Amino acid sequence: VGAMFRPVLELYQGGSKEQIRAVQRMDDEVNACLSGIRRYVAAIPEEAFSKAELKTARSLMEYAIRLETAGDVVARRLTVLAGEMNKKGLSFSKDGWLEITRMHEAIQANLQLASNVLISDDLESARLLSLEKTELKRMEHDSRKRHLSRLQNGGRESFETSDIHLETLRALREFNSHIAAVATPVLYRNGQLLETRLIEEMPEGAGEENSADGFLPKD
């Protein structure tokens, strides 16, 4: 998956059809890896392992699925967008390209960090990866705002590449979310995550109208 993601910027800057297809073909290898992992986990005799070991195997299986989905983001979205850019002879504005480049660099670093978490189960690395996930969301949000500002100011390049720019931002953010998922079980085991992201307490009286309909328990 890392090998698929690494050349994405080069593809946007004039990658040939064959270069794009070469990256897309890697997705077949990723799919084959996932199929192999599925068969391996399915063949584990439950009685031979502890509950903790089986839970670890299932967590790794879930992360393998996330990695395969990240590969799909590259093969089915980023490479397609790159091909569209090249076919139409378009280029991002200087500022827009810089924003995308910075996000790509940040994700490259997160790929390495995710590998460290996968191998070591290190809590600090998992916390850092989770923080970097939040930071990448901020980068995507800020780039989207700046892009819309450039459109309002009449930037020709920004207008021509608007859809591709915004879709690229979304794809990069989604790719990073899949990569960063390896941190979740480590944080959860160490009490660093809540069971739910919902607020713990509701204002007094909130939801009383619905309680009669059975959606909320009565006192």
PyMOL commands that set and color helices and strands:
alter all, ss='L'
color gray80, all
select helices_A, chain A and resi 2-5+8-12+17-42+46-48+51-88+94-120+123-152+156-160+162-180+183-189+208-211
alter helices_A, ss='H'
color red, helices_A
deselect
rebuild
show_as cartoon
